[in-house]
Amino acid sequence: MEIKEIIIACGAGVATSTLVNKRVSDLLEKSKIKAHITQCTYTEVNGFAKNADLIIASSRIAKEINGIPVFVAIPYISGIGIEEFEEKIVNYLNQKK
């Protein structure tokens, strides 16, 4: 099984990205998707993006970086739209070969 590369970023690379990392890790485990997650700051994203499959950010930093889509994790922060957001993540990763 292929291991996906996911970047989770926030302003400081600590608080919000830790929350998002936990939620995404739980989702991936439940969905049986193997992934390596890198947690970082917005300024570090480009350095990690070369081999990434998906970037998840706590706020809108770009639509994509180096051709890799950026999903904005506002549902995890606001509590609104979590199910749709998680479905979007799983569907994207399952179609990404």
VMD Tcl script that builds the backbone (N, CA, C; Angstrom):
set m [mol new atoms 291]
animate dup $m
set s [atomselect $m all]
$s set {name element resname resid chain x y z} {
  {N N MET 1 A 0.844 -1.186 0.000}
  {CA C MET 1 A 0.000 0.000 0.000}
  {C C MET 1 A 0.886 1.246 0.000}
  {N N GLU 2 A 0.530 2.171 -0.853}
  {CA C GLU 2 A 1.293 3.404 -0.991}
  {C C GLU 2 A 1.120 4.294 0.243}
  {N N ILE 3 A 2.199 4.911 0.652}
  {CA C ILE 3 A 2.152 5.839 1.783}
  {C C ILE 3 A 2.049 7.252 1.232}
  {N N LYS 4 A 0.995 7.962 1.622}
  {CA C LYS 4 A 0.772 9.342 1.184}
  {C C LYS 4 A 1.634 10.283 2.016}
  {N N GLU 5 A 2.026 11.379 1.396}
  {CA C GLU 5 A 2.794 12.422 2.077}
  {C C GLU 5 A 1.885 13.633 2.259}
  {N N ILE 6 A 1.660 14.009 3.513}
  {CA C ILE 6 A 0.766 15.116 3.828}
  {C C ILE 6 A 1.515 16.149 4.657}
  {N N ILE 7 A 1.338 17.405 4.300}
  {CA C ILE 7 A 1.907 18.512 5.068}
  {C C ILE 7 A 0.756 19.199 5.787}
  {N N ILE 8 A 0.930 19.446 7.072}
  {CA C ILE 8 A -0.050 20.206 7.852}
  {C C ILE 8 A 0.663 21.441 8.378}
  {N N ALA 9 A 0.128 22.617 8.008}
  {CA C ALA 9 A 0.812 23.867 8.339}
  {C C ALA 9 A -0.098 24.871 9.025}
  {N N CYS 10 A 0.517 25.659 9.899}
  {CA C CYS 10 A -0.154 26.805 10.512}
  {C C CYS 10 A 0.893 27.894 10.719}
  {N N GLY 11 A 0.485 29.003 11.269}
  {CA C GLY 11 A 1.381 30.145 11.415}
  {C C GLY 11 A 2.655 29.844 12.186}
  {N N ALA 12 A 2.524 29.229 13.355}
  {CA C ALA 12 A 3.690 28.948 14.184}
  {C C ALA 12 A 4.137 27.493 14.100}
  {N N GLY 13 A 3.329 26.648 13.486}
  {CA C GLY 13 A 3.686 25.232 13.357}
  {C C GLY 13 A 3.503 24.445 14.636}
  {N N VAL 14 A 2.721 25.001 15.574}
  {CA C VAL 14 A 2.559 24.323 16.863}
  {C C VAL 14 A 1.086 24.090 17.193}
  {N N ALA 15 A 0.374 25.107 17.598}
  {CA C ALA 15 A -0.960 24.934 18.184}
  {C C ALA 15 A -1.998 24.403 17.200}
  {N N THR 16 A -2.352 25.196 16.226}
  {CA C THR 16 A -3.421 24.797 15.312}
  {C C THR 16 A -3.022 23.580 14.496}
  {N N SER 17 A -1.792 23.532 14.035}
  {CA C SER 17 A -1.375 22.382 13.228}
  {C C SER 17 A -1.366 21.096 14.054}
  {N N THR 18 A -1.145 21.199 15.349}
  {CA C THR 18 A -1.194 20.014 16.213}
  {C C THR 18 A -2.626 19.488 16.300}
  {N N LEU 19 A -3.586 20.393 16.451}
  {CA C LEU 19 A -5.001 20.010 16.469}
  {C C LEU 19 A -5.379 19.351 15.141}
  {N N VAL 20 A -5.026 19.985 14.042}
  {CA C VAL 20 A -5.355 19.455 12.721}
  {C C VAL 20 A -4.646 18.119 12.488}
  {N N ASN 21 A -3.398 18.007 12.891}
  {CA C ASN 21 A -2.633 16.767 12.752}
  {C C ASN 21 A -3.356 15.613 13.450}
  {N N LYS 22 A -3.812 15.832 14.653}
  {CA C LYS 22 A -4.516 14.784 15.416}
  {C C LYS 22 A -5.789 14.359 14.693}
  {N N ARG 23 A -6.559 15.328 14.232}
  {CA C ARG 23 A -7.819 15.019 13.547}
  {C C ARG 23 A -7.563 14.263 12.236}
  {N N VAL 24 A -6.576 14.712 11.471}
  {CA C VAL 24 A -6.255 14.055 10.205}
  {C C VAL 24 A -5.700 12.655 10.460}
  {N N SER 25 A -4.844 12.507 11.447}
  {CA C SER 25 A -4.297 11.177 11.786}
  {C C SER 25 A -5.411 10.204 12.141}
  {N N ASP 26 A -6.362 10.660 12.950}
  {CA C ASP 26 A -7.497 9.807 13.324}
  {C C ASP 26 A -8.328 9.439 12.091}
  {N N LEU 27 A -8.558 10.415 11.220}
  {CA C LEU 27 A -9.331 10.179 9.998}
  {C C LEU 27 A -8.634 9.157 9.108}
  {N N LEU 28 A -7.338 9.308 8.919}
  {CA C LEU 28 A -6.596 8.396 8.055}
  {C C LEU 28 A -6.595 6.978 8.612}
  {N N GLU 29 A -6.438 6.867 9.909}
  {CA C GLU 29 A -6.462 5.546 10.544}
  {C C GLU 29 A -7.827 4.891 10.339}
  {N N LYS 30 A -8.886 5.649 10.576}
  {CA C LYS 30 A -10.249 5.145 10.415}
  {C C LYS 30 A -10.519 4.757 8.956}
  {N N SER 31 A -9.918 5.491 8.025}
  {CA C SER 31 A -10.140 5.264 6.597}
  {C C SER 31 A -9.128 4.285 5.990}
  {N N LYS 32 A -8.230 3.776 6.831}
  {CA C LYS 32 A -7.203 2.814 6.398}
  {C C LYS 32 A -6.318 3.381 5.283}
  {N N ILE 33 A -5.934 4.638 5.452}
  {CA C ILE 33 A -5.011 5.294 4.518}
  {C C ILE 33 A -3.694 5.495 5.242}
  {N N LYS 34 A -2.631 4.946 4.692}
  {CA C LYS 34 A -1.308 5.100 5.299}
  {C C LYS 34 A -0.698 6.409 4.814}
  {N N ALA 35 A -0.163 7.178 5.768}
  {CA C ALA 35 A 0.413 8.469 5.407}
  {C C ALA 35 A 1.519 8.860 6.367}
  {N N HIS 36 A 2.438 9.639 5.823}
  {CA C HIS 36 A 3.467 10.291 6.635}
  {C C HIS 36 A 3.057 11.752 6.694}
  {N N ILE 37 A 2.929 12.285 7.908}
  {CA C ILE 37 A 2.501 13.674 8.081}
  {C C ILE 37 A 3.668 14.514 8.576}
  {N N THR 38 A 3.884 15.634 7.892}
  {CA C THR 38 A 4.886 16.606 8.308}
  {C C THR 38 A 4.149 17.837 8.804}
  {N N GLN 39 A 4.441 18.247 10.011}
  {CA C GLN 39 A 3.827 19.424 10.618}
  {C C GLN 39 A 4.837 20.568 10.567}
  {N N CYS 40 A 4.391 21.741 10.076}
  {CA C CYS 40 A 5.340 22.835 9.913}
  {C C CYS 40 A 4.635 24.197 9.930}
  {N N THR 41 A 5.450 25.249 9.772}
  {CA C THR 41 A 4.918 26.608 9.657}
  {C C THR 41 A 4.641 26.898 8.181}
  {N N TYR 42 A 3.886 27.957 7.926}
  {CA C TYR 42 A 3.614 28.349 6.544}
  {C C TYR 42 A 4.901 28.602 5.767}
  {N N THR 43 A 5.870 29.223 6.417}
  {CA C THR 43 A 7.114 29.555 5.716}
  {C C THR 43 A 7.934 28.315 5.365}
  {N N GLU 44 A 7.683 27.205 6.013}
  {CA C GLU 44 A 8.421 25.968 5.742}
  {C C GLU 44 A 7.772 25.078 4.684}
  {N N VAL 45 A 6.531 25.397 4.293}
  {CA C VAL 45 A 5.774 24.521 3.386}
  {C C VAL 45 A 6.523 24.243 2.091}
  {N N ASN 46 A 7.056 25.263 1.444}
  {CA C ASN 46 A 7.744 25.051 0.161}
  {C C ASN 46 A 8.882 24.047 0.268}
  {N N GLY 47 A 9.576 24.037 1.377}
  {CA C GLY 47 A 10.676 23.107 1.571}
  {C C GLY 47 A 10.237 21.655 1.649}
  {N N PHE 48 A 9.024 21.427 2.122}
  {CA C PHE 48 A 8.506 20.061 2.259}
  {C C PHE 48 A 7.614 19.647 1.091}
  {N N ALA 49 A 7.163 20.615 0.299}
  {CA C ALA 49 A 6.125 20.365 -0.714}
  {C C ALA 49 A 6.571 19.519 -1.895}
  {N N LYS 50 A 7.853 19.380 -2.103}
  {CA C LYS 50 A 8.351 18.684 -3.296}
  {C C LYS 50 A 7.731 17.299 -3.488}
  {N N ASN 51 A 7.633 16.519 -2.445}
  {CA C ASN 51 A 7.123 15.152 -2.552}
  {C C ASN 51 A 5.750 14.953 -1.924}
  {N N ALA 52 A 5.080 16.034 -1.594}
  {CA C ALA 52 A 3.789 15.921 -0.899}
  {C C ALA 52 A 2.662 15.556 -1.854}
  {N N ASP 53 A 1.659 14.882 -1.303}
  {CA C ASP 53 A 0.428 14.589 -2.038}
  {C C ASP 53 A -0.646 15.623 -1.730}
  {N N LEU 54 A -0.604 16.177 -0.516}
  {CA C LEU 54 A -1.632 17.106 -0.071}
  {C C LEU 54 A -1.066 18.021 0.994}
  {N N ILE 55 A -1.514 19.282 0.957}
  {CA C ILE 55 A -1.163 20.257 1.994}
  {C C ILE 55 A -2.466 20.663 2.682}
  {N N ILE 56 A -2.463 20.614 3.996}
  {CA C ILE 56 A -3.615 21.050 4.776}
  {C C ILE 56 A -3.138 22.198 5.652}
  {N N ALA 57 A -3.776 23.363 5.488}
  {CA C ALA 57 A -3.359 24.563 6.215}
  {C C ALA 57 A -4.496 25.067 7.086}
  {N N SER 58 A -4.145 25.743 8.176}
  {CA C SER 58 A -5.166 26.253 9.094}
  {C C SER 58 A -5.845 27.514 8.563}
  {N N SER 59 A -5.273 28.145 7.549}
  {CA C SER 59 A -5.917 29.280 6.880}
  {C C SER 59 A -5.489 29.282 5.421}
  {N N ARG 60 A -6.162 30.090 4.622}
  {CA C ARG 60 A -5.875 30.091 3.181}
  {C C ARG 60 A -4.511 30.706 2.913}
  {N N ILE 61 A -3.578 29.891 2.461}
  {CA C ILE 61 A -2.253 30.396 2.104}
  {C C ILE 61 A -2.088 30.422 0.587}
  {N N ALA 62 A -2.794 29.540 -0.102}
  {CA C ALA 62 A -2.767 29.461 -1.566}
  {C C ALA 62 A -3.735 28.360 -1.971}
  {N N LYS 63 A -4.162 28.364 -3.235}
  {CA C LYS 63 A -5.004 27.268 -3.724}
  {C C LYS 63 A -4.173 26.010 -3.908}
  {N N GLU 64 A -2.939 26.232 -4.330}
  {CA C GLU 64 A -1.998 25.120 -4.478}
  {C C GLU 64 A -0.582 25.660 -4.374}
  {N N ILE 65 A 0.326 24.769 -4.035}
  {CA C ILE 65 A 1.743 25.114 -3.935}
  {C C ILE 65 A 2.504 24.042 -4.705}
  {N N ASN 66 A 3.280 24.470 -5.681}
  {CA C ASN 66 A 4.031 23.541 -6.539}
  {C C ASN 66 A 3.122 22.466 -7.142}
  {N N GLY 67 A 1.890 22.849 -7.507}
  {CA C GLY 67 A 0.951 21.910 -8.106}
  {C C GLY 67 A 0.237 21.004 -7.124}
  {N N ILE 68 A 0.499 21.177 -5.842}
  {CA C ILE 68 A -0.125 20.346 -4.803}
  {C C ILE 68 A -1.278 21.143 -4.199}
  {N N PRO 69 A -2.486 20.564 -4.160}
  {CA C PRO 69 A -3.616 21.310 -3.617}
  {C C PRO 69 A -3.460 21.604 -2.124}
  {N N VAL 70 A -4.010 22.746 -1.732}
  {CA C VAL 70 A -4.023 23.148 -0.326}
  {C C VAL 70 A -5.472 23.111 0.143}
  {N N PHE 71 A -5.762 22.270 1.115}
  {CA C PHE 71 A -7.082 22.215 1.728}
  {C C PHE 71 A -7.022 23.035 3.004}
  {N N VAL 72 A -7.995 23.913 3.193}
  {CA C VAL 72 A -8.020 24.781 4.369}
  {C C VAL 72 A -8.847 24.115 5.463}
  {N N ALA 73 A -8.250 23.939 6.628}
  {CA C ALA 73 A -8.827 23.163 7.728}
  {C C ALA 73 A -9.757 23.960 8.643}
  {N N ILE 74 A -10.403 24.986 8.124}
  {CA C ILE 74 A -11.323 25.785 8.932}
  {C C ILE 74 A -12.399 24.926 9.612}
  {N N PRO 75 A -12.943 23.871 8.940}
  {CA C PRO 75 A -13.943 23.047 9.630}
  {C C PRO 75 A -13.445 22.451 10.954}
  {N N TYR 76 A -12.163 22.079 11.017}
  {CA C TYR 76 A -11.634 21.542 12.272}
  {C C TYR 76 A -11.533 22.613 13.344}
  {N N ILE 77 A -11.374 23.846 12.941}
  {CA C ILE 77 A -11.241 24.943 13.893}
  {C C ILE 77 A -12.611 25.458 14.326}
  {N N SER 78 A -13.526 25.571 13.352}
  {CA C SER 78 A -14.850 26.123 13.635}
  {C C SER 78 A -15.852 25.080 14.112}
  {N N GLY 79 A -15.608 23.815 13.767}
  {CA C GLY 79 A -16.557 22.758 14.113}
  {C C GLY 79 A -17.690 22.639 13.103}
  {N N ILE 80 A -17.679 23.459 12.055}
  {CA C ILE 80 A -18.742 23.456 11.053}
  {C C ILE 80 A -18.217 22.843 9.755}
  {N N GLY 81 A -18.920 21.824 9.254}
  {CA C GLY 81 A -18.550 21.210 7.982}
  {C C GLY 81 A -17.463 20.160 8.080}
  {N N ILE 82 A -17.259 19.596 9.254}
  {CA C ILE 82 A -16.190 18.606 9.445}
  {C C ILE 82 A -16.398 17.369 8.571}
  {N N GLU 83 A -17.611 16.863 8.530}
  {CA C GLU 83 A -17.872 15.639 7.775}
  {C C GLU 83 A -17.556 15.829 6.292}
  {N N GLU 84 A -17.976 16.950 5.717}
  {CA C GLU 84 A -17.703 17.222 4.302}
  {C C GLU 84 A -16.208 17.400 4.057}
  {N N PHE 85 A -15.542 18.083 4.981}
  {CA C PHE 85 A -14.098 18.302 4.849}
  {C C PHE 85 A -13.352 16.969 4.890}
  {N N GLU 86 A -13.713 16.104 5.825}
  {CA C GLU 86 A -13.058 14.804 5.935}
  {C C GLU 86 A -13.329 13.949 4.695}
  {N N GLU 87 A -14.536 14.037 4.166}
  {CA C GLU 87 A -14.875 13.304 2.950}
  {C C GLU 87 A -14.014 13.795 1.784}
  {N N LYS 88 A -13.792 15.096 1.729}
  {CA C LYS 88 A -12.954 15.694 0.679}
  {C C LYS 88 A -11.511 15.161 0.774}
  {N N ILE 89 A -10.978 15.088 1.983}
  {CA C ILE 89 A -9.618 14.573 2.191}
  {C C ILE 89 A -9.522 13.112 1.750}
  {N N VAL 90 A -10.427 12.286 2.239}
  {CA C VAL 90 A -10.388 10.849 1.936}
  {C C VAL 90 A -10.576 10.610 0.441}
  {N N ASN 91 A -11.551 11.287 -0.168}
  {CA C ASN 91 A -11.774 11.106 -1.604}
  {C C ASN 91 A -10.549 11.514 -2.410}
  {N N TYR 92 A -9.943 12.643 -2.049}
  {CA C TYR 92 A -8.758 13.092 -2.776}
  {C C TYR 92 A -7.612 12.089 -2.640}
  {N N LEU 93 A -7.325 11.656 -1.428}
  {CA C LEU 93 A -6.212 10.729 -1.223}
  {C C LEU 93 A -6.455 9.375 -1.862}
  {N N ASN 94 A -7.699 8.914 -1.857}
  {CA C ASN 94 A -8.014 7.619 -2.485}
  {C C ASN 94 A -7.900 7.675 -4.007}
  {N N GLN 95 A -8.148 8.826 -4.596}
  {CA C GLN 95 A -8.038 8.925 -6.063}
  {C C GLN 95 A -6.615 9.229 -6.499}
  {N N LYS 96 A -5.781 9.741 -5.590}
  {CA C LYS 96 A -4.400 10.121 -5.906}
  {C C LYS 96 A -3.542 8.854 -5.933}
  {N N LYS 97 A -3.044 8.529 -7.094}
  {CA C LYS 97 A -2.195 7.332 -7.235}
  {C C LYS 97 A -0.747 7.710 -7.314}
}
mol reanalyze $m
mol bondsrecalc $m
mol representation Tube
mol addrep $m
